[in-house]
Amino acid sequence: MELKANLPSGPIAQKWSKHRFDMKLVNPANKRKYSVIVVGSGLAGGAGAASLGELGYNVKVFCYQDSPRRAHSIAAQGGINAAKNYQNDGDSVWRLFYDTVKGGDFRAREANVYRLAELSVNIIDQCVAQGVPFGREYGGTLANRSFGGALVSRTFYARGQTGQQLLLGAYQALMRQVGAGQVKMFPRHEMLELVVIDGRARGIVARDMVTGKLETHFADAVVLATGGYGNVFYLATYAKGCNGTAIWRAYKKGAAFANPCYTQIHPTCIPVHGDYQSKLTLMSESLRNDGRIWVPKKAGDARPAHQIPEEERDYYLERKYPTYGNLAPRDISSRAAKQVCDEGRGVGPGGLGVYLDFADSIARLGAPKIEEKYGNLFEMYERITAEDPYKVPMRIFPASHYTMGGLWVDYNLMSTIPGLLVGGEANFSDHGANRLGASALMQGLADGYFILPYTVGHYLASNKFDKVDESHPEARAATATVEQRLRTLLSMKGKRTVTSFHRELGKIMWEHCGMGRNKAGLEAALQKIPALREEFWRNLNVPGSADELNQSLEMAGRLADFLELGELMCLDALEREESCGGHFREEYQTSDGEALRDDERFCHVAAWEYAGEGKKPIRNVEPLVFEDVPLQTRSYK
Ligand SMILES: Cc1cc2nc3c(=O)[nH]c(=O)nc-3n(C[C@H](O)[C@H](O)[C@H](O)COP(=O)(O)OP(=O)(O)OC[C@H]3O[C@@H](n4cnc5c(N)ncnc54)[C@H](O)[C@@H]3O)c2cc1C
């Protein structure tokens, strides 16, 4: 497989402008002759579909929720980065670029990251024009706060509901196009297969989740913006429905899967509280602007927080990383939390928690100010834990939150299947081995509003498209594959539920491919996952039928894909014999426990190619070159 990144030539700051000029355009009068399928209506898909509709293309949008407004992006809390430098504190496009390359531990493509930083400023203008109610200063200017891995305040926010407000903006733009007849919406439709004809993506097979009917839809190009696969861990901060099916189906049709082992474990989530819990809740990183993280100095100290005097507390992030303190990046903060808990200094039931304490900020700023900034997050915390964080410190612990890995794309966001473009969390493009906080919304909207509208047009203008329909053998084969799979899932009538299998997979992944990974553990996981998969296909029980609303069937299909994707994650983690960002191989660390990269052997993207059922996938490599931010040891001390 050839991995051609298609990076434009010239200085980094001019690459995107040059490329936009070099790309082909579609005559406005011809745009209505082209059709595009967008799978996903979150920030990336919603913004992309609205923009493509506005340009005049015929767009079909698919999502599995009952409304595009319910895409998982709605859950994003803390904010979105942009290099506006409103604070006059030293920010610039270059600094955001630098912070992101360094934050990703030098495992992302420089040119993509620069473009992201460059476009960040347009995103804020676009969203303000849509009426997104960003937080403002008293004088009316947009407010900013800080997020991890940065020494400037560049995060724009709408209280703790930034994703919701941004999504409402994208949704309005999308619905305007629905009203104009340019976009047709297919809610409650789940894409279960990609249709590839003559080597190009030409359509999808989707199941109407209410009636169970299978439908085949065709277009000249297909965009996947289907979000991340972090629910492979079962317990995660993701919405329960988030899954990897769309990208996994595409992988099995020839799209390379890049860096599957790069997953983000977020340091500030409400700890697990029981065996039957099905979901974890994030406490936004923005809270680390004012909350201080600590544990008791002494192992096994079971006193309540208020009885532990100041001198017996270890503010370990401030101690270890004095420059960045509580705003050290997520991978580093999560590992530090794990380390203190492993030392027996964790707090709360099972010792799997650390304190996030607002006492100092409340004393300094007053409770009303803290409430103004984080009121909804505090309320959410209290509802879940029955503890009042204005009075006692929050207890937090790391949890699966984001996937930096995803389908490999070139500079145009084109996968290795021509005509299949991938945006947002579903692709691997910009965050390397660790994503900085508030950069996912930025990437999703950059892809959707500002990159896909150009690169989709360029693809359409560069190719000719024959008409295709359901009678095409590839379309018929794709539908038959889906039918067969649904039949098999329903026919086993075994003894175990989907959830019990998913929980077991999650435990394997968390234990062996979570915050810390090692050779022996990964090898064990590579034995356990196929065994679990074998049992799944023998002993699963899915009630009901395929011709009705059947959530067990939906979940079973998604888990079947997770059971394969999880294995690829472990394989990728095993073969990457270095530590970088969120991928921490315990064998490769410095004497003080920091990630130890091996740039000689691993300064590349690993893009996995499906080799057929039962065969080991092929590991392809895209070398990474760092010219503008020279390779260096990543330090936040
Ligand atoms: C709790 C939480 C808080 C976060 N806070 C922040 C934050 O403050 N700042 C930040 O930058 N990032 C944050 N993130 C990350 C960020 O929210 C996500 O990375 C981002 O919103 C993903 O957007 P997306 O458009 O790529 O995908 P999503 O919003 O996940 O949308 C996926 C879409 O694809 C559709 N879909 C998926 N599969 C199929 C299929 N097979 N068939 C049909 N449709 C399908 C879904 O229906 C949905 O419409 C947070 C994440 C979480 C979990």
The ligand as a Tripos MOL2 file, in Angstrom:
@<TRIPOS>MOLECULE
LIG
   53    58     1     0     0
SMALL
NO_CHARGES

@<TRIPOS>ATOM
      1 C1        -17.3780   14.2550   27.7800 C.3       1 LIG1
      2 C2        -16.5110   14.8220   26.7130 C.ar      1 LIG1
      3 C3        -16.1300   16.1510   26.7580 C.ar      1 LIG1
      4 C4        -15.3210   16.6900   25.7680 C.ar      1 LIG1
      5 N1        -14.9580   18.0080   25.8540 N.ar      1 LIG1
      6 C5        -14.1810   18.5340   24.8710 C.ar      1 LIG1
      7 C6        -13.8070   19.9110   24.9150 C.ar      1 LIG1
      8 O1        -14.1680   20.6550   25.8270 O.2       1 LIG1
      9 N2        -13.0510   20.3850   23.9190 N.ar      1 LIG1
     10 C7        -12.6320   19.6020   22.8700 C.ar      1 LIG1
     11 O2        -11.9500   20.1020   21.9840 O.2       1 LIG1
     12 N3        -12.9960   18.3030   22.8170 N.ar      1 LIG1
     13 C8        -13.7540   17.7540   23.7700 C.ar      1 LIG1
     14 N4        -14.1050   16.4350   23.6980 N.ar      1 LIG1
     15 C9        -13.8120   15.6770   22.4860 C.3       1 LIG1
     16 C10       -14.7960   16.0770   21.3880 C.3       1 LIG1
     17 O3        -16.0690   16.3000   21.9440 O.3       1 LIG1
     18 C11       -14.9250   15.0290   20.2870 C.3       1 LIG1
     19 O4        -13.6820   14.6020   19.8770 O.3       1 LIG1
     20 C12       -15.6410   15.6240   19.0890 C.3       1 LIG1
     21 O5        -16.8350   16.2690   19.4560 O.3       1 LIG1
     22 C13       -15.9130   14.5640   18.0320 C.3       1 LIG1
     23 O6        -16.6420   15.1630   16.9950 O.3       1 LIG1
     24 P1        -16.9380   14.3630   15.6720 P.3       1 LIG1
     25 O7        -17.7680   15.2560   14.8200 O.co2     1 LIG1
     26 O8        -15.6750   13.8470   15.1020 O.co2     1 LIG1
     27 O9        -17.7780   13.0780   16.1310 O.3       1 LIG1
     28 P2        -19.1360   12.9300   17.0040 P.3       1 LIG1
     29 O10       -19.5900   14.2090   17.6090 O.co2     1 LIG1
     30 O11       -18.9060   11.7700   17.8950 O.co2     1 LIG1
     31 O12       -20.2160   12.5620   15.9270 O.3       1 LIG1
     32 C14       -20.2330   11.3060   15.3160 C.3       1 LIG1
     33 C15       -21.4180   11.2720   14.3870 C.3       1 LIG1
     34 O13       -21.3140   10.0950   13.5930 O.3       1 LIG1
     35 C16       -22.5430    9.4020   13.6120 C.3       1 LIG1
     36 N5        -22.2170    7.9920   13.4050 N.ar      1 LIG1
     37 C17       -21.2450    7.2570   13.9750 C.ar      1 LIG1
     38 N6        -21.2310    6.0110   13.4730 N.ar      1 LIG1
     39 C18       -22.2220    5.9540   12.5740 C.ar      1 LIG1
     40 C19       -22.7070    4.9480   11.7120 C.ar      1 LIG1
     41 N7        -22.1500    3.7410   11.6620 N.pl3     1 LIG1
     42 N8        -23.7800    5.2270   10.9360 N.ar      1 LIG1
     43 C20       -24.3510    6.4680   10.9530 C.ar      1 LIG1
     44 N9        -23.9120    7.4690   11.7310 N.ar      1 LIG1
     45 C21       -22.8590    7.2160   12.5260 C.ar      1 LIG1
     46 C22       -23.1800    9.7220   14.9390 C.3       1 LIG1
     47 O14       -24.5610    9.5320   14.8620 O.3       1 LIG1
     48 C23       -22.7710   11.1970   15.0720 C.3       1 LIG1
     49 O15       -23.6870   11.9980   14.3570 O.3       1 LIG1
     50 C24       -14.8910   15.8870   24.7040 C.ar      1 LIG1
     51 C25       -15.2570   14.5450   24.6570 C.ar      1 LIG1
     52 C26       -16.0400   14.0170   25.6670 C.ar      1 LIG1
     53 C27       -16.3380   12.5580   25.6420 C.3       1 LIG1
@<TRIPOS>BOND
     1     1     2 1
     2     2     3 ar
     3     2    52 ar
     4     3     4 ar
     5     4     5 ar
     6     4    50 ar
     7     5     6 ar
     8     6     7 ar
     9     6    13 1
    10     7     8 2
    11     7     9 ar
    12     9    10 ar
    13    10    11 2
    14    10    12 ar
    15    12    13 ar
    16    13    14 ar
    17    14    15 1
    18    14    50 ar
    19    15    16 1
    20    16    17 1
    21    16    18 1
    22    18    19 1
    23    18    20 1
    24    20    21 1
    25    20    22 1
    26    22    23 1
    27    23    24 1
    28    24    25 2
    29    24    26 1
    30    24    27 1
    31    27    28 1
    32    28    29 2
    33    28    30 1
    34    28    31 1
    35    31    32 1
    36    32    33 1
    37    33    34 1
    38    33    48 1
    39    34    35 1
    40    35    36 1
    41    35    46 1
    42    36    37 ar
    43    36    45 ar
    44    37    38 ar
    45    38    39 ar
    46    39    40 ar
    47    39    45 ar
    48    40    41 1
    49    40    42 ar
    50    42    43 ar
    51    43    44 ar
    52    44    45 ar
    53    46    47 1
    54    46    48 1
    55    48    49 1
    56    50    51 ar
    57    51    52 ar
    58    52    53 1
@<TRIPOS>SUBSTRUCTURE
     1 LIG1         1 GROUP 0 **** ****
